Every structure is written in structure tokens, then in C-alpha cells.
Amino acid sequence: MTMTIMKRFLQEESGQDLVEYALLLALVVLAAVSGVGVFGVNILGTWTSLHGAVSGYLGS
């Protein structure tokens, strides 16, 4: 009886799609976080440069 239950459990595929979507979502989130980390430094440098150029005109 235990062997029959174990075979049915191993052949069950109803939750497989959910796991695949969760892994895909985790991969997309990881890529987005890495992109922000890489480009964040460049954006900060550009923003600082822009602030320095504009601050003279605005009187700040």
C-alpha cells in the first residue's frame, strides 16, 4: 500500500506548473535587481553631474 501511494505521489504533476512559474519569476526578479545594481552607479553619476550643471542656474 505504501508503495502504491509513493508511485502516485511521484507521478503527480498538478503542482509542476506553479513551481516552474515561480522559478521563472525568481529569475526575472534576479535579473532586474542585478540590472539596477549595475546601472544604478551610472545613473547616480549622471544625476550628480546634472545637478551640478543645473544648480548654478537655479541658485541652489
ZITASUL-V450405 format. One record per helix or strand. SS is the DSSP state (~ for helix, > for strand). FROM is the first residue (numbers start at 1). TO is the last residue. Records with the same first field share a line. If there is no record, write none. Layout:
BEGIN
SS=FROM-TO + FROM-TO
END
This chain:
BEGIN
~=2-11 + 16-58
END
